[in-house]
């Protein structure tokens, strides 16, 4: 008797290379294998499970916050981590953590998706906002700074806002949806910027272990295209609009370059990550010493953390003060800290303690 796979071949369709029965409906971008949907789902979830186990990302009983933006990466991460937690009995207590940057027509819409995910996956939700933490929304910042360099403010503020939200939830770990494409982009960006300090740690699957709350990236080896395919075939509810302020972001150029490389050689993304993992920094290279911000207590290699410097510039009507590398005194053109403290108006970024 003919098997299902043989009958499928006679009908002219490709057969799944895993089960050898069902019609293949997916060509995996990472491996170029043709799979049916169920085998693709199993392979996708199994690879993430193996990454979690091999890297000992969690311990039973951990309280884990999932950085949720409503986009494809964080939505798939919340869905898969919830499923794996039940399936493999990780024993995790999961939470959704969102940051409201205050971007009208973008973040307010995506947060509606996060609220739906909160109900769909039955996970507690915490939302922290730039307005509450810093006294500014991104809309207000862009009105002052313009479209150039606005991503610098948003990236710095969002990173700290996530840590402060995680502190409110009293979690042990914070997981983000950074995928393989994101990490490959970051490796290239740090090379282009000559940022040795970040280059030495940007491929680490867990960062901030010496800080208040470690961050993990379960999607470190997961391609963006496969995340999109998984979300599409699973019919997950996610928000797909790009940030209205990001088209001219420096990272966007690195992203386009990565996409061009992937079209030529799909393994290029993983190869860049592997190269980043194998970089060795010369022992003679002076690395920044980790300390704490004198103003808000956040981790910093300078007297003031980057968020405080940027915020001080905004509050003093000098929004470009903190753009670029810091030189001389922190938060002041001439290094006179006493003048800086007197000039601070508005909310400090240290209103939430760790």
Secondary structure as GFF3:
##gff-version 3
##sequence-region A 1 354
A	DSSP	alpha_helix	4	10	.	.	.	ID=ss1
A	DSSP	beta_strand	26	27	.	.	.	ID=ss2
A	DSSP	beta_strand	34	35	.	.	.	ID=ss3
A	DSSP	alpha_helix	37	54	.	.	.	ID=ss4
A	DSSP	beta_strand	63	67	.	.	.	ID=ss5
A	DSSP	alpha_helix	72	87	.	.	.	ID=ss6
A	DSSP	beta_strand	93	100	.	.	.	ID=ss7
A	DSSP	alpha_helix	107	120	.	.	.	ID=ss8
A	DSSP	beta_strand	124	129	.	.	.	ID=ss9
A	DSSP	alpha_helix	130	134	.	.	.	ID=ss10
A	DSSP	alpha_helix	138	145	.	.	.	ID=ss11
A	DSSP	alpha_helix	150	169	.	.	.	ID=ss12
A	DSSP	beta_strand	173	175	.	.	.	ID=ss13
A	DSSP	alpha_helix	180	193	.	.	.	ID=ss14
A	DSSP	alpha_helix	196	199	.	.	.	ID=ss15
A	DSSP	beta_strand	206	207	.	.	.	ID=ss16
A	DSSP	beta_strand	214	216	.	.	.	ID=ss17
A	DSSP	alpha_helix	224	233	.	.	.	ID=ss18
A	DSSP	alpha_helix	250	264	.	.	.	ID=ss19
A	DSSP	alpha_helix	268	278	.	.	.	ID=ss20
A	DSSP	beta_strand	291	292	.	.	.	ID=ss21
A	DSSP	beta_strand	299	300	.	.	.	ID=ss22
A	DSSP	alpha_helix	306	315	.	.	.	ID=ss23
A	DSSP	alpha_helix	337	343	.	.	.	ID=ss24
###
